[in-house]
Amino acid sequence: MMIADNVRHLKRIIKRDGFRVAAKKVVARLAAQAPARMTYKHDTIKHYEFLLGEEQGFGLKLTSRNLPEGSMTWLIPDFEAQSGGHINIFRMMQLLRTRGFRHQHVVIMEPHRWSSAAEAQEAISRSFGEHGITVSLGVRSIEPCSFLVATGWQTAYWVSKYKDTLNRLYFVQDFEPNFYAHGSDYSFAENTYRLGLTGITAGTWLADKLASEYGMKTFPYSFACDTDLYKPTVRRNQTTKQIFFYARPVTPRRCFEMGLLALKQVCEAIPEASVVFAGWDVNGYDIPFPHFSRGSVSVQELPDLYSQCDVALILSSTNLSLLPLEVAACECPVVLNDSPQSNWLLSKSQATYCDMSVDSISAAVIDNLRNPEKAKKLARAALEHAQQNSWEEEADKVAAFLKSIE
């Protein structure tokens, strides 16, 4: 069974990214499973010295007149087709391109798996759409531009040390130090907020935090969703009360373990309840209550999945993902943990909030299931909020900010 699953997974990668990328992934997987005596020593110094970057450029006397108007270069880590962070980056690039920033260029940072820029550009077009975005490979391929944009923290040191740009920006989607234990990687990531870059942040929580704690100049944009895709579908007759749980045990900040224990309490209190897990395959976990494991669900299937559920539990110990708004757009009641990084998007008249504890989480979910009229009122308010937001409006705000500093 495992072999068959691996073959199916390999076929999906070949269809999505091509044979060359699939072959490289197989080689990498085999290398990771090789006996210790066959592997190379880790070169820690080389790895982190590279991340800390080096000075590049000639210190040219640049002005808006001797550069392509509104030219933007984004330095990004290598990407996967379904990466939410990369989806947000390419969406913003495409929207800015139609708002006076026509020259949008991507530099893919090492390590990457592409044999040529053309191969990478084809994969970007296939995964994220053909938007006239050009591509080059490697941090030393950065060229003079009006705006140079860091994305993940690993790219920020290189951006801060590049001389031939008018503006150094930092597209910050989360407080990335919290992705790590409080050690070296935490500090490497945290120190990028002290490099003097201007932050364009996903939401007000990040903007306020980076400005107050690190002195960064910040500009927030809010979240939106595609309401042509994310919208309520017809509810089918069900004998159970369905709970959606965004389950990613491989991503600690999504608090899978806390949610699992809380949902066990919910199902014990409400025997007709059943949990729908999506986001990751949890079939390898012992889950002693009624449930379905949907694993990774295609974007096209998500609206119906959300619409069939009576409540959605979405936990995050760091910044929100787009998920709460997308679920809300399908008129499914939402339960979120009540903390500054999670409560800036939906108000308490639009979502149910709980403390990050097993008892508080389970009580919030149970309250939604036992009080469906109250839950529907919250869901309708959240739906109206989701329908009022648009990526076009958020891109207008970012474009106006860029023009103000150009």
C-alpha positions in Angstrom: 0.0 0.0 0.0 2.8 2.4 0.9 4.5 1.7 -2.5 1.3 2.4 -4.3 0.8 5.7 -2.4 4.4 6.7 -3.2 3.9 5.9 -6.9 0.7 8.0 -7.0 2.5 10.9 -5.2 5.3 10.7 -7.7 2.9 10.9 -10.6 1.3 14.0 -9.2 4.7 15.7 -8.8 5.6 14.8 -12.4 2.3 16.2 -13.7 2.7 19.3 -11.7 6.4 20.1 -11.8 7.8 18.0 -14.6 10.0 14.9 -14.6 13.3 16.7 -13.8 12.0 18.2 -10.5 10.4 14.8 -9.6 13.7 13.0 -10.2 15.5 15.6 -8.0 13.0 15.0 -5.2 13.5 11.2 -5.4 17.3 11.7 -5.2 16.9 14.0 -2.2 14.6 11.5 -0.4 17.0 8.6 -1.0 19.9 10.7 0.3 18.0 11.6 3.4 17.4 7.9 4.1 21.0 6.8 3.4 23.0 5.3 6.3 25.0 7.8 8.3 28.4 6.6 7.0 27.3 7.4 3.5 26.2 11.0 4.2 28.4 14.1 4.2 29.1 16.3 7.3 26.9 19.3 7.8 28.8 22.5 6.9 27.0 24.7 9.4 29.4 27.7 9.0 29.0 27.7 5.2 25.2 27.5 5.5 24.8 30.4 7.9 27.5 32.6 6.4 25.6 32.3 3.1 22.3 33.3 4.8 24.0 36.4 6.3 24.7 37.6 2.8 27.4 39.8 1.3 27.6 43.2 -0.2 26.6 43.4 -3.9 26.3 46.2 -6.4 28.4 49.2 -7.3 26.7 52.0 -5.4 25.4 53.6 -8.6 23.7 57.0 -8.5 20.2 55.8 -9.1 17.1 57.9 -9.6 13.6 57.1 -10.8 14.7 58.5 -14.1 17.5 56.0 -14.8 15.6 52.9 -13.7 12.5 51.3 -15.3 9.5 52.9 -13.8 8.3 51.1 -10.7 10.7 48.2 -11.2 10.4 45.6 -8.5 12.6 42.6 -7.8 11.5 40.0 -5.2 14.0 37.7 -3.7 12.2 34.5 -2.7 13.1 31.0 -1.3 12.5 28.1 -3.7 8.8 27.3 -4.0 6.3 24.5 -4.0 3.1 24.8 -6.1 0.8 24.8 -3.1 2.8 27.1 -0.8 0.4 29.6 0.7 3.2 32.1 1.3 4.3 32.0 -2.4 0.7 32.2 -3.6 0.4 35.5 -1.7 3.7 36.8 -3.1 2.8 36.0 -6.7 -0.8 37.4 -6.3 0.6 40.7 -5.0 3.1 40.9 -7.8 0.4 40.4 -10.4 -1.9 43.0 -8.8 0.9 45.5 -8.5 1.9 44.9 -12.1 -1.5 46.3 -13.2 -1.1 49.3 -10.9 1.9 51.1 -12.3 4.6 48.6 -11.3 4.9 46.8 -14.6 8.4 45.4 -14.2 8.0 42.5 -11.8 11.0 40.2 -11.5 11.7 37.2 -9.2 15.1 36.0 -8.1 14.9 32.5 -6.7 17.5 32.1 -3.9 19.7 29.1 -3.4 19.3 26.3 -2.7 16.8 25.7 -5.6 16.1 22.7 -7.8 15.9 24.4 -11.2 18.4 23.8 -14.0 17.5 27.0 -15.8 15.5 30.2 -15.3 13.2 29.1 -18.2 12.4 25.9 -16.3 11.6 27.8 -13.1 9.5 30.4 -15.0 7.5 27.6 -16.7 6.8 26.1 -13.3 5.7 29.5 -11.9 3.3 30.0 -14.8 1.9 26.6 -14.4 1.4 26.8 -10.6 0.6 30.5 -10.1 -0.6 31.8 -13.5 1.1 33.5 -16.4 1.4 37.2 -15.3 4.4 38.5 -17.3 6.7 38.0 -14.3 10.4 37.4 -15.2 12.7 35.0 -13.3 16.4 34.6 -12.6 18.2 32.1 -10.4 20.6 32.8 -7.5 21.1 35.8 -5.2 24.0 37.1 -7.4 21.6 37.7 -10.3 19.9 40.7 -8.6 20.1 43.8 -10.9 19.4 47.5 -10.2 15.8 48.2 -9.5 13.5 50.8 -7.8 12.3 48.3 -5.2 14.1 45.2 -3.9 11.9 43.0 -1.7 12.9 40.4 0.9 10.3 37.7 1.6 11.3 34.9 4.0 13.8 35.9 6.7 16.5 33.9 4.8 16.4 36.5 2.0 16.5 39.7 4.2 20.3 39.9 4.8 21.0 39.8 1.1 18.5 42.5 0.4 19.8 44.7 3.2 23.4 44.5 1.7 22.5 45.2 -2.0 23.6 48.7 -3.0 21.9 49.4 -6.3 18.3 49.9 -5.4 16.3 52.9 -4.3 14.1 51.1 -1.7 14.7 48.0 0.4 11.4 46.4 1.4 10.4 43.3 3.5 7.2 41.5 2.6 6.4 40.0 6.1 3.7 37.4 6.3 4.4 36.1 9.8 6.6 36.6 12.8 9.1 34.0 11.6 11.2 33.7 14.7 8.3 31.8 16.3 8.8 29.1 13.7 11.8 27.9 15.7 12.8 27.0 19.2 14.4 29.9 21.1 17.9 29.3 19.6 20.1 30.4 16.8 17.5 30.3 14.0 15.1 32.3 16.2 17.8 35.0 16.6 18.8 35.0 13.0 15.2 35.5 12.0 14.5 38.1 14.6 17.6 40.2 13.7 16.2 40.7 10.2 13.7 43.1 11.7 16.7 45.3 12.8 18.2 45.7 9.3 16.4 49.0 8.4 14.1 47.4 5.8 10.6 48.9 5.3 8.0 46.3 6.2 4.8 45.5 4.1 3.0 43.3 6.6 0.1 40.8 6.4 -2.2 42.6 8.8 -2.0 45.1 11.6 -0.7 42.8 14.3 2.6 42.3 12.5 2.8 46.0 11.6 2.3 47.1 15.2 4.7 44.4 16.6 7.5 45.2 14.2 7.2 48.9 14.6 6.9 49.0 18.4 9.5 46.3 19.3 12.0 46.7 16.5 11.5 50.3 15.2 10.6 49.2 11.7 8.7 51.4 9.4 5.7 49.3 8.5 2.6 49.4 6.2 -0.1 46.7 6.7 -2.4 45.3 4.1 -5.4 43.1 5.2 -6.6 39.8 4.0 -9.2 39.1 1.3 -10.4 36.0 -0.5 -11.8 35.1 -3.9 -15.5 35.2 -3.3 -16.2 33.9 -6.8 -14.6 30.6 -5.5 -15.3 30.8 -1.8 -19.0 31.0 -1.4 -21.7 28.9 0.3 -22.9 25.8 -1.4 -26.1 23.9 -0.8 -26.2 22.0 2.5 -26.9 18.3 2.1 -28.9 16.3 4.7 -26.6 14.9 7.4 -27.1 12.7 10.4 -24.0 14.1 12.1 -22.8 17.5 13.2 -19.7 18.2 11.2 -16.7 20.0 12.7 -14.0 21.1 10.3 -10.4 21.2 11.9 -7.5 22.6 10.1 -5.0 19.8 11.0 -1.3 20.2 10.3 0.7 18.1 12.8 3.9 19.0 10.7 3.4 22.7 11.4 3.7 23.2 15.2 2.2 26.7 15.1 -1.2 25.2 14.0 -1.5 23.5 17.4 -2.7 20.1 16.2 -2.2 18.4 19.6 -4.2 20.9 21.5 -7.1 20.8 19.0 -7.1 17.0 19.0 -7.6 16.7 22.7 -10.3 19.4 22.6 -12.2 17.6 19.8 -12.1 14.4 21.8 -14.0 16.3 24.6 -16.5 17.7 22.1 -17.3 14.3 20.6 -17.7 12.8 24.1 -20.1 15.6 25.0 -22.0 15.5 21.6 -22.2 11.8 20.4 -23.6 12.9 17.0 -20.5 15.0 16.3 -17.9 14.0 13.7 -14.7 15.8 12.8 -13.4 16.5 9.3 -9.6 16.8 9.3 -8.0 18.6 6.3 -4.6 20.1 5.7 -2.6 16.9 6.2 -3.1 13.2 6.2 -3.8 12.2 9.8 -4.5 8.5 9.1 -1.3 7.6 10.9 -2.7 9.0 14.2 -4.8 7.1 16.7 -8.0 9.2 16.8 -10.6 7.6 19.1 -13.7 9.5 17.9 -15.8 9.7 14.7 -13.8 11.5 12.0 -12.8 11.7 8.3 -9.3 12.4 7.2 -9.4 14.4 3.9 -5.7 15.2 3.8 -4.6 17.8 1.3 -7.8 19.0 -0.4 -7.8 20.8 -3.8 -8.7 24.4 -3.8 -11.8 23.7 -5.9 -13.2 21.3 -3.4 -12.7 23.5 -0.3 -15.8 25.7 -0.6 -18.2 22.7 -0.5 -16.2 21.1 2.3 -16.5 24.2 4.5 -20.2 24.7 3.6 -21.1 21.2 4.8 -19.6 21.8 8.3 -21.5 23.2 11.3 -18.4 24.9 12.7 -14.7 25.3 11.9 -11.9 25.2 14.4 -8.8 27.1 13.3 -5.9 27.5 15.7 -2.7 29.5 15.3 0.0 30.5 17.7 1.4 32.9 15.1 -0.2 35.1 12.5 -3.4 34.1 10.9 -3.5 32.3 7.5 -6.1 33.2 4.9 -8.2 30.2 6.1 -10.6 32.0 8.6 -11.8 34.4 5.9 -12.1 31.7 3.3 -14.2 29.6 5.7 -16.2 32.6 6.7 -17.0 33.3 3.0 -18.6 29.9 2.8 -20.9 30.8 5.8 -19.4 28.3 8.2 -19.1 29.5 11.8 -15.5 29.9 12.9 -13.8 29.3 16.3 -10.4 31.0 16.7 -8.0 31.3 19.6 -8.2 34.8 21.3 -4.8 36.4 21.0 -3.4 39.5 19.3 -2.1 37.6 16.3 -5.5 35.8 15.7 -8.2 38.4 16.5 -7.3 41.3 14.3 -9.2 40.0 11.2 -12.7 38.9 12.5 -14.5 40.7 15.3 -16.2 39.0 18.2 -19.5 39.6 16.5 -18.2 37.6 13.5 -16.4 34.6 15.2 -16.2 32.7 18.5 -13.0 33.2 20.4 -11.4 30.9 23.0 -8.3 30.6 25.2 -5.5 28.4 24.0 -6.5 25.5 26.4 -8.2 22.2 25.8 -11.2 23.1 28.0 -11.8 26.5 26.5 -11.5 25.3 22.9 -13.9 22.4 23.5 -16.4 24.7 25.2 -16.4 27.1 22.3 -17.0 24.4 19.7 -19.7 22.8 21.8 -21.4 26.2 22.2 -21.6 26.6 18.4 -23.1 23.1 18.0 -25.6 23.5 20.8 -26.7 27.0 19.8 -27.0 26.9 16.0 -29.0 30.1 15.7 -26.3 32.0 17.6 -23.7 30.4 15.4 -25.6 31.3 12.2 -25.8 34.9 13.3 -22.0 35.0 13.7 -21.5 33.2 10.4 -23.7 35.6 8.5 -21.8 38.6 9.9 -18.5 37.0 9.0 -19.8 36.2 5.5 -20.7 39.9 5.0 -17.3 40.9 6.1 -15.6 38.5 3.7 -17.7 39.8 0.8 -16.7 43.4 1.5 -12.9 42.7 1.3 -11.1 42.3 -2.0 -7.5 41.7 -3.1 -7.9 44.5 -5.6 -8.6 47.1 -2.8 -5.7 45.8 -0.7 -3.3 46.0 -3.7 -4.6 49.6 -4.3 -3.4 50.5 -0.8 0.0 48.8 -1.2 0.5 50.5 -4.6 -0.4 53.9 -3.1 2.1 53.4 -0.3 4.9 52.4 -2.7 4.2 55.5 -4.8 4.5 57.6 -1.7 8.0 56.4 -1.0 9.2 56.0 -4.6 
